[in-house]
Amino acid sequence: MVWHDRMYGLRTRRQPGRRPDVDAARTMWQAYAEHRGGAGLDDADYTVEHFGDTAGLADELLDIVLTGRKRATAELVSEFAHRGDPLPRIGSHWIACDSTGAPQIIIRSTALRIGPFTSADADFAFAEGEDDRTLESWQREHRRYWERTSAARGAEWSESEEIVFEHFAVVWPPEHAD
């Protein structure tokens, strides 16, 4: 198990609130695994993360996932490389925490592709569910975010960088599952 921060699916070096409660996350994972009969689940095959690089953003983005509006996310490939983390894969899970570090939901990756900034389309922007859900707002907000997070790690962001475009489903707990 690994813990990360996430914003639009972006893992960052800044902590957006309290560190995740990994014991509570482990308990949530065990309940999910038991519900599924343990079928195909590795006990270490999940990450524990926040959305966002601030406490407010962590909660705001989690809220739009909980309402069903957000079912996609994007992250720079260079962020994974910077941390030494492998890229996500279809079927991988992560436990999303609120800004207090409390685990709220388990998310499962359902589709992934890698491409440049310009390969994002209106359907992906809509699936991310943020702002007014248009491609224009997606581009504006992600450009601003990646410039900020890249600078925080001493890099300069470029639109030519590869991005992991990820679709996901909420799979646990039952009251929030798709």
FENVENZI-V619969 format. One record per pair of residues at least 24 apart in sequence whose ideal C-beta (glycine too) atoms are under 10 Angstrom apart, sorted by the first residue. I is the first residue (numbers start at 1). J is the second residue. D is the distance in whole Angstrom. If there is no record, write none. Layout:
<<I	J	D> <I	J	D>>
This chain:
<<1	25	8> <1	26	7> <1	29	8> <1	43	8> <1	44	6> <1	45	9> <1	46	6> <1	47	7> <1	48	6> <1	94	10> <1	95	9> <2	44	9> <2	46	9> <2	47	5> <2	48	7> <2	49	8> <2	83	9> <2	85	7> <2	86	10> <2	94	9> <3	47	7> <3	48	4> <3	49	6> <3	50	9> <3	94	10> <3	95	9> <3	97	8> <3	101	9> <4	47	6> <4	48	8> <4	49	4> <4	50	8> <4	75	10> <4	79	9> <4	80	10> <4	83	8> <4	85	8> <4	94	8> <5	49	6> <5	50	5> <5	51	8> <5	52	7> <5	53	6> <5	54	10> <5	57	10> <5	58	8> <5	97	9> <5	149	10> <6	47	9> <6	49	4> <6	50	6> <6	51	5> <6	52	7> <6	53	9> <6	57	10> <6	58	8> <6	61	8> <6	62	9> <6	73	7> <6	75	8> <6	94	8> <6	96	7> <6	97	9> <6	107	10> <7	49	10> <7	50	8> <7	51	6> <7	52	4> <7	53	5> <7	54	8> <7	57	6> <7	58	8> <7	61	7> <7	73	9> <7	74	10> <7	75	9> <7	141	10> <7	142	10> <7	145	6> <7	146	10> <7	148	10> <7	149	7> <8	51	7> <8	52	8> <8	53	10> <8	57	9> <8	61	7> <8	70	9> <8	72	9> <8	73	5> <8	74	6> <8	75	7> <8	128	7> <8	130	7> <8	138	9> <8	141	8> <8	142	6> <8	145	6> <8	146	9> <8	149	10> <8	166	10> <9	49	9> <9	51	8> <9	61	9> <9	70	10> <9	72	8> <9	73	3> <9	74	5> <9	75	5> <9	76	10> <9	79	10> <9	88	9> <9	94	9> <9	107	10> <9	109	10> <9	128	9> <9	163	10> <9	164	8> <9	165	9> <9	166	6> <9	168	8> <10	51	9> <10	52	9> <10	53	8> <10	73	8> <10	74	7> <10	75	5> <10	76	7> <10	79	6> <10	142	9> <10	145	7> <10	146	8> <10	149	6> <10	163	10> <10	164	10> <11	47	9> <11	49	7> <11	50	9> <11	53	10> <11	75	6> <11	76	9> <11	79	6> <11	80	7> <11	82	9> <11	83	6> <11	85	7> <11	94	10> <11	149	9> <12	50	9> <12	52	8> <12	53	5> <12	54	10> <12	75	9> <12	79	7> <12	82	10> <12	83	9> <12	145	9> <12	148	9> <12	149	5> <12	150	10> <12	152	7> <12	153	8> <13	53	9> <13	79	9> <13	82	8> <13	83	8> <13	149	8> <13	152	6> <13	153	6> <14	50	10> <14	52	9> <14	53	4> <14	54	8> <14	148	9> <14	149	8> <14	152	6> <14	153	10> <15	50	8> <15	53	8> <15	54	9> <15	55	9> <15	58	9> <15	99	10> <15	101	10> <16	49	10> <16	50	5> <16	51	8> <16	52	5> <16	53	5> <16	54	5> <16	55	5> <16	56	8> <16	57	6> <16	58	4> <16	59	9> <16	61	10> <16	97	9> <16	98	10> <16	99	6> <16	101	10> <17	50	6> <17	52	8> <17	54	8> <17	55	4> <17	56	9> <17	57	10> <17	58	5> <17	59	8> <17	97	8> <17	98	7> <17	99	3> <17	100	6> <17	101	6> <17	102	10> <18	50	9> <18	55	8> <18	58	10> <18	97	8> <18	98	9> <18	99	7> <18	100	5> <18	101	4> <18	102	9> <19	48	9> <19	50	9> <19	97	9> <19	101	5> <20	47	9> <20	48	4> <20	49	7> <20	50	7> <20	95	8> <20	96	9> <20	97	4> <20	98	9> <20	100	9> <20	101	5> <20	102	8> <20	103	7> <21	48	8> <21	95	10> <21	97	7> <21	100	8> <21	101	5> <21	102	6> <21	103	6> <22	48	6> <22	95	9> <22	97	10> <22	101	9> <22	103	9> <23	103	10> <24	48	9> <24	95	9> <24	97	9> <24	101	8> <24	102	6> <24	103	5> <25	49	9> <25	94	10> <25	95	5> <25	96	10> <25	97	7> <25	101	9> <25	102	9> <25	103	4> <25	104	10> <25	106	9> <26	95	9> <26	103	9> <27	103	8> <28	95	6> <28	97	10> <28	102	10> <28	103	5> <28	104	9> <28	105	9> <28	106	7> <28	172	7> <28	173	8> <29	93	8> <29	95	7> <29	103	9> <29	106	7> <29	172	8> <31	106	9> <31	172	7> <31	173	8> <31	174	10> <32	93	8> <32	95	9> <32	105	10> <32	106	5> <32	108	10> <32	171	7> <32	172	4> <32	173	8> <32	174	10> <32	177	10> <33	106	10> <33	172	9> <35	171	9> <35	172	7> <35	173	9> <35	174	8> <35	177	10> <36	171	9> <36	172	9> <40	91	8> <41	91	10> <41	93	8> <42	93	10> <45	89	10> <45	91	9> <45	92	7> <45	93	6> <46	92	8> <46	93	4> <46	94	6> <46	95	6> <46	106	7> <46	107	9> <46	108	9> <47	85	9> <47	88	9> <47	92	8> <47	93	8> <47	94	4> <47	95	7> <47	96	10> <47	107	10> <48	94	7> <48	95	5> <48	96	9> <48	97	7> <48	101	9> <48	103	7> <49	94	5> <49	95	7> <49	96	6> <49	97	7> <49	103	10> <49	107	9> <50	96	7> <50	97	5> <50	98	8> <50	99	7> <50	100	10> <50	101	8> <51	96	6> <51	97	9> <51	98	9> <51	99	9> <52	99	8> <52	145	9> <53	145	8> <53	148	8> <53	149	7> <53	152	8> <54	99	8> <55	98	9> <55	99	4> <55	100	8> <56	99	7> <57	99	9> <57	145	9> <58	96	9> <58	97	8> <58	98	6> <58	99	4> <58	100	9> <58	101	10> <59	97	10> <59	98	6> <59	99	5> <59	100	9> <59	104	10> <60	99	9> <60	130	9> <61	96	9> <61	128	10> <61	129	9> <61	130	7> <62	96	6> <62	97	8> <62	98	6> <62	99	8> <62	104	6> <62	105	8> <63	98	9> <63	104	10> <64	128	9> <64	129	5> <64	130	7> <64	131	10> <65	96	7> <65	104	9> <65	105	7> <65	107	7> <65	129	8> <65	168	9> <65	170	7> <65	176	8> <66	96	9> <66	98	10> <66	104	7> <66	105	7> <66	170	8> <66	175	10> <66	176	6> <67	129	8> <67	176	10> <68	129	8> <68	170	8> <68	176	9> <68	178	8> <69	126	10> <69	127	9> <69	128	9> <69	129	4> <69	130	8> <69	133	8> <70	127	8> <70	128	6> <70	129	3> <70	130	7> <70	133	10> <70	168	9> <70	170	10> <71	107	9> <71	110	8> <71	126	10> <71	127	5> <71	128	8> <71	129	7> <71	166	10> <71	167	6> <71	168	6> <71	169	7> <71	170	8> <71	178	8> <72	110	9> <72	111	9> <72	120	10> <72	123	9> <72	124	6> <72	125	9> <72	126	8> <72	127	4> <72	128	5> <72	129	8> <72	130	10> <72	138	10> <72	165	7> <72	166	6> <72	167	5> <72	168	7> <73	107	9> <73	109	9> <73	124	10> <73	127	9> <73	128	7> <73	129	10> <73	130	10> <73	164	9> <73	165	8> <73	166	5> <73	167	8> <73	168	7> <74	115	10> <74	117	9> <74	120	7> <74	124	8> <74	125	10> <74	128	7> <74	138	9> <74	142	7> <74	145	10> <74	146	9> <74	163	5> <74	164	7> <74	165	5> <74	166	7> <75	146	9> <75	149	10> <75	163	7> <75	164	5> <75	165	9> <75	166	7> <76	117	9> <76	142	10> <76	145	10> <76	146	6> <76	149	8> <76	150	7> <76	155	9> <76	157	7> <76	158	10> <76	161	6> <76	162	7> <76	163	6> <76	164	8> <77	114	6> <77	115	10> <77	161	7> <77	162	4> <77	163	7> <77	164	6> <78	146	9> <78	149	10> <78	150	7> <78	153	9> <78	155	7> <78	157	8> <78	158	9> <78	161	6> <78	162	8> <78	163	9> <79	146	9> <79	149	7> <79	150	8> <79	153	8> <79	155	9> <79	161	10> <79	163	10> <79	164	9> <80	162	10> <80	164	7> <81	162	10> <82	149	10> <82	150	9> <82	153	6> <82	154	9> <82	155	8> <83	153	9> <87	112	8> <87	114	8> <87	162	10> <87	164	6> <87	166	10> <88	112	6> <88	164	6> <88	166	6> <88	168	9> <90	166	9> <90	167	9> <90	168	10> <92	166	9> <92	168	9> <93	168	9> <93	171	7> <93	172	9> <94	168	8> <95	172	9> <96	168	10> <96	170	9> <103	172	10> <103	173	10> <104	170	10> <104	172	10> <104	173	9> <104	176	8> <105	170	5> <105	171	8> <105	172	7> <105	173	7> <105	175	10> <105	176	5> <105	177	8> <106	169	10> <106	170	7> <106	171	5> <106	172	4> <106	173	8> <106	176	9> <106	177	9> <107	166	9> <107	168	5> <107	169	7> <107	170	6> <107	171	7> <107	172	9> <107	176	10> <107	178	10> <108	168	6> <108	169	5> <108	170	8> <108	171	5> <108	172	9> <108	177	10> <108	178	9> <109	164	10> <109	166	6> <109	167	7> <109	168	5> <109	169	9> <110	166	8> <110	167	5> <110	168	6> <110	169	5> <110	171	10> <110	178	9> <111	165	8> <111	166	7> <111	167	4> <111	168	8> <111	169	10> <112	164	6> <112	165	7> <112	166	5> <112	167	8> <112	168	10> <113	163	9> <113	164	8> <113	165	5> <113	166	8> <113	167	9> <114	162	5> <114	163	7> <114	164	6> <114	165	7> <114	166	10> <115	162	7> <115	163	6> <115	164	9> <115	165	6> <116	158	9> <116	159	7> <116	160	6> <116	161	7> <116	162	7> <116	163	7> <117	142	7> <117	143	8> <117	146	8> <117	157	9> <117	158	8> <117	159	4> <117	160	7> <117	161	7> <117	162	9> <117	163	6> <118	159	6> <118	160	9> <118	163	10> <119	162	10> <119	163	8> <119	165	8> <120	163	8> <120	165	7> <121	165	9> <124	165	6> <124	166	10> <124	167	8> <127	165	9> <127	166	10> <127	167	6> <127	168	9> <128	165	9> <128	166	10> <128	167	10>>
